Amino acid sequence: MAHRHDVYRYGKYIEHEIKYNGRYGAKGEKRAPRKKATPEQIQKQNQYNKEKKVLRKIRCNFEAGDLWVTLKLPKGTRMRPEEVLKLRDRFFRMLKTRYKKQQAEMKYMYRIEIGERGGIHIHVLLNRLPGIIESISEIWKHLTGGHVNYTALYEEGGFKELAAYLVKKNKEELTGQLTLFGNEEERKLLSRYGCSRNLKMPEKETHEYRRRTVRKLLEHGPTPTEGYYIDQDSIRCGVNPYTGKTYFYYTEIKLDWDVGKIKKECDVV
């Protein structure tokens, strides 16, 4: 065995992750020397892994036309982190009952964010139902007196920017300066991503490469599955500087796609 090939099939996507999986390099390949990872490199890799996982959740549970909602508090409102979290929970509980009345399941992903002037707002990705916009506005106004902004979800770029935004690091985390709250734990409670427990994720298929090596992929590139094309922006390849092992990642996208199939092709985690 030389390389492990993990495949994720869901909706209109096929994701490929090919990694060297042995002690020695594959035939015709020379393993690079290992290097000690810097904190910055580890942080960057961890961030990429988070974005990749969140992207799969978005693609597997939401589609174009669903809702990207921003819940805003009245101007000048300031709340402690624990109060914001209680407000979040009340909002989701009340909204969930509106979905149940339509015999539907509510799915959501969210991020709590703090503006430059200290104002707190909540971004929420929701599956859309008839009349649900009115319900969201009604509940939020009842709870806070605040207002709501809505945007219909669009699929340009395969939701990559949205995934990156949901798990991005805020300004204070990047600079190491906690300017709005002195308590770091409180800050972490707010500036974070979360989601409902009923979201689906694709199953992983694992294969072994005994003939085709990553070197061939680097030289000639991957061949798309019939009926799919390769997203060139998704290709990542090279040598892991920490392990000296080769890797190759890419995503295929179906040419003729029925969006109604996506929720049938994923399994609940």
Secondary structure, 3 states (H helix, E strand, C coil): CCEEEEEEEECCEEEEEEEECCCCCCCCCCCCCCCCCCHHHHHHHHHHHHHHHHHHHHHHHCCCCCEEEEEECCCCCCCCHHHHHHHHHHHHHHHHHHHHHCCCCCCEEEEEEECCCCCEEEEEEECCCCCHHHHHHHHHHHHHCCEEEEEECCCHHHHHHHHHHHCCCCHHHHHCCCCCCCCHHHHHHHCCEEECCCCEECCEEEEEECCCCHHHHHHHCCCCCCCEEEEEEEEEEEECCCCCCEEEEEEEEECCCCHHHHHHCCEEC
